[in-house]
Amino acid sequence: MASRNGVLLVQCSDLVDIQKLAADLCGVVCVREQHLIQRLTWKISNKYYEADLDLMTTKGTWQDLKLQDELKCVDGLVLAFDPTEGQSFDLVKLWLGFVDEHQPAILLLVCSTFPSGDDVAGGVSRQAALEWCIEHSFELVELSAEIENEDQQEECFVEKVGVARISEALQTNMWSNMRRKAPPQENAAAAVASKSEEGDSSQPEHTSSQRRVDALLPEDLPINAALSDDDPGGESFEKLFEAMMEMKEKAASLPEEARKEYAEKVALSFWQALGGDELESDEEAEQ
């Protein structure tokens, strides 16, 4: 099976600048021209992984490109059109043949903005575009969309719009060449090991605190057994409460930095004992 690490951006109207959209997504890139397709290397990197995507742009139609081998690697399709032109939307519809044949995971329909009121004549309304997207499993993205107000901007989980949403959607895909990054805890451990090899003068004090924390943790591990006991009478909860009180007293005897580290490890142990995912607990700690 061919590697699926390609994104195809299709220009379905002369009024759409597909190269600008590509540049907004990946910044300064290397362009490799090949027949009807221009190819760009997009290096994506987020908190969890990094990958090199083959970002392709074209003004061609599905009929022009259906025999191109490059399309076999496409797992993300972005169709950019002008809603003021009915013909532009007709070109969008022709790409359903590609969707049926290659079944890309990410399907986006992109435009600048929709005509308002009576200006829809000869073009496509937002409602019509939305209905088409729902029917064919596309997501509609308006490049000129803005966050409605300042209060919404301050929200932690506000939905992204425009180019930011296109980038977000593409980066959520499980690309075939993605490389997982080491979790923060592993990075921290590697940094400590590196400092130890270099003979860092500040290392002995940190190592001493680390040893005190690690020495206390094995005694606290019965927390797992207390939570896993099938005890409808509530005795496991009482044991857990007693264990938590003991841990609190132990933490009070540690220096401030060691106390924080001890608290983090206990919280992680508690979360995993409840069945929580380690990655998820890392995300919550950062928030």
N, C-alpha and C positions, 0 to 999 in steps of 0.2 A: 504493500500500500504506500502511495506517495506521501511524502511529508506534507502536513497541512499547516504551513506557516505563512500563508499568503493572504493579503488584504487587497481587494480590488475596488478602486474608486472609479466610478463611471460618470462621465459628463453627458447628460442627456439634453443639454441645451447650450447654444452658443453664448447665452447670457450668464452661464455658470462658469466660474474660473476654478477648474478642478486642481490646477497646479497650486493655486493659493491655498486651497483647502489642505492639500498634502503638506505644504510648507508649514501651515498653522499646526498641523498634527505633529510633525517631526522636526521642525526647525531646519537647519542647514544640513542637507543630505547629499549623497552622491547619486547622480541620475545616470541610469544605463538605458539607452534607447534600444528597443528591439521590436521592429515591425510597427504594429499599431499600439504597442504598449510601452510605456515608460516605467522603469523600475527604480525604486528607491529603497535604501536600507534604513529601516526604522528600528533603532535599539530602544526597547522599552525596559524600564526598571522600576519596580515598586517595592513595597515593604517585604513581599514574600518571594518574588522571583524576578528573573530577567530573561529576555529573549530577543533574538534578532528576527524581525519580521520583514518579509518581502512585500513592500507596499507598491502596488502597481496602479497606474492611472491610465485611462484610455478615453477616447472620444468615439470609439467604435461601438457597433451594435453587437448583440449576441450572435446574429447571423455572420457578422464579419469575423468574430473571434472563436466561434465554436470548435474550430479544429486546432486551436492553439494549445500546446501541451502545458504552457504555463498555468493555465486555469485549473489544472488538476490539483494544484497545491492551495487553492483559495479556500479559506475557511471563514472569511469575513467579506461581505458584499455591501458596499455603500453606493447607492444610486442618488446622484445629485440632479435635481430638475428644477425648472422654473414653473411655478403654479399658474403664471399668467398665460402660459402657452399650453393649449390642449395637446398639441403635437408632442411636446416634451413629455407629458405624462404617458402618451401612447408608446414612446420609446422605453419608458420605465417598464411598462407591462410586458414588453418583448423579452425582458430578462427573466421572466418566470420560467422560461425554458432552461436557463442556466441553473436556477434554484432547484428545479425538479431533478436535473441530472446530477448536480454536484452536492446539493444539500448542505450549504455552508451553515455554520452554527450561528453566526452573527449576521442579521439582516437589518439594514438601516436605510430609510428613505429620508433624504436631506433636501431642504430648500432654504432660501433666505427668509422669506415671509410670505404670507398669503394675502391676496387682494381682499379688501374689506367691502362690505355692503354690496352695491350693484356692480362693482368692478369685476365680479367673477365671470362675466360673460366672455366666453371663448377660452376661459381657463379652468382651473380646478379649485374648488372650495376646500377649506380645512376639513370640513365634515366628510366630504367625499374621499379625501386622501386618508383620513383616519379609518374610515370604513374599509377601504382597500387594504390598508396596513393590517388591520385586525384579521381580515379574511385570509391574508397570505403570510401572517406571522412576522411582519416587519414592525420596526419601531420608527415613529416619525420624529425627526429632529429639526427644529427651526434654528438656523444659525443666528438670526437676529433676536431670538428670545432672550429676555432678561429676567433676573430675579425681581419679583414684584415690589418688594419694599425692603428697607434696611433691617427691620426686625427679622425677616426671613433670611437675610444674609448672615445673621449672627447665629442661626440655628446650626447645631452640629451635623445634622443629617439632612440638610437641605438638598434637594435634587439638583444635579448639575444640568446646565443647558448649553446649547450651541456646540462649539468645537470641543469643549471640556467634556460634554456628555458622549460625543463620538469616541474620544480617547478613552474614557472610562469604560464604555461598552466593549471596546476592542481589547482592553487590558484585562477584562474579566474572563476572557476565553482561555481554555486549556490548550495552549499552543503546543505543537508536537516537539518543538526544540526548546521549551522553557527549562531554565536551570533554577532550581530551588535555592534560595538564600538560607544561610544558617540562621536559626532563631537568635534573638538578642542574647539569651543566656549563653549560647555556645560561643557567640562573638566575645562576650565578656570573659568567658573562661579562657579563650585563646589569647586575649589581651593580657590576662594575668600570667599565663604561662610564658608569654613572650617577655614580659617584664622580669620574670623570675630568671630566665636564661641570660638576660642582659645584666643581672646583678643590680637592679634598681635599689637604691638606698632606702626608698620608702616601703619596700616590699615586706620586710620583717614584721612591721607593726600590723599591716593588713593581713598577712598570713596568720599572725597570732589570733586576730579577731575571727578570721575565717575558721580556724581550728576550734575556737570556743563555740562558734555557732554549730559547726558540724558535729562536735562532741555532744551537744544537747539534742540534736535532731533525732538520733536513733531512739532516745527515750520517749520521744513524743509520737513515734509512729503508731502506737496502739490506737491512735485516732482512727486509723483505717479499719481496724477490727471492730471498734465501737460502732462505727457507722454501718458496717456490713452485717452486724448481728441481726438475725431475724427475731426481734424481741418486742412483741406487742405490748408488753407490760411497762415499757419506758425505761428499763434499767440501762439500756445502751445509751440513751440520752443523758442519764445521770452521770455515767462514766465519761461521756464526752464533755460534759460541763465541768467535771472535776479536772479532766485533762487540760482543758482550756485555761482554767484558773492556775494550774501548776505552770503552764507555759508562760502565762502572764508574769508570774513571780520570777521565773528564770530570766525572762527578757529584761526585767527591771535591773538585773545585776550586770548587764552588758553595757559597754560604751555605746554612744548614740548611733554611730554608723553600723556597728555590729547588731544593735537592737533592730534597726531598720531591716537589715539583711535577714535576721532571724524571723522577723514578722512576715517578710515576703515569702520565705520558704515554708513557714507554717501555713500561711494562707494558700499557697500552691498545693501543699499536701492535703489540706482540708478540701480544696476544690476538686482535686483528683479523686479523693475518697468518695465524694458525692457523685462521681461519674462524669465530671466535667472534662472537656477537652483541653489539653495543655496549651494549644495555640490560641484557643478562645480565651483562656485565662490571661495570656499575655496581652491580648488586645484590650481586655477590660482594665488591666493594670495600667496601660498607657493612657487610657481615657481618664 
